């Protein structure tokens, strides 16, 4: 039995769903699935691994495998997730825990937080524009690892503002070079007044259609998940999902969804 298998057994016995674990770790449910996709903890960032060790009351992977799953131990793990006071104190303690970063990294993270806070509260009160700006930054960061072009955008503007040398490539050099060249051409066209709303109306309309198709696909996926949820509840004999049955129901939903493909 590998460490991930042992963790899943502990979570199931403690009635801890992937959603519960995601909230505890301060990440999305999809990130939890990514972390647990393997045989070891190599996909866990160090700070999240530290939180996991605290939850499981261990100090290493090997200790997890050797851990005896007594009733007292399972109850203790469960309480760390479901006891409101415990969960709150853990969140407060680790919200800005940057102890695993070096001095330069910690300084950058601190500066980013301060900059974002200043944007949010700039002027008198929180403006709709500033709130939207912070939300867009949040959405951008959420998708950084899922979309390589977002990384190219950051690199382009770092170079454009003079912080990074134009011929430095830390990502895929060929793709980054092509993307940066296209970005420069587009921004030059925009800056020189070579583009207008009327000329680009058709292009924007096609983009809107693409976005609408994506939204419809997402809605369809949501409907599939809702149907799978209702079926899972029916087959397991439950009326609703609660803290006690969440892990079992979510596993059943995953089983139903996988059978569709």
Buried (B, 14 or more C-beta within 10 A) or exposed (E): EEBBEBBBEBBBBBBBBBBBBBBBBBBBBEBBEBBBEEEEBEBBEEBBBBBBBBBBEBEEBEEBBEBEEEEEBBEBBBEBBBEEEEBEEBEEEBEEEBEEBEEEEBEEEEEEEEEBEEBEEEEEEEBEEBEEBBEEBEEEEEEEEEEBEBBBBBBBBEBBEEEBEEEEBEBEEEBBEEBBEEBBEEEEEEEEEEEEEEEEEEEEEEEEEEEEEEEEEEEEEEEEEEEBBEEBBEEEEBEEBEEEBBBBBBBBBBEBBEEEE
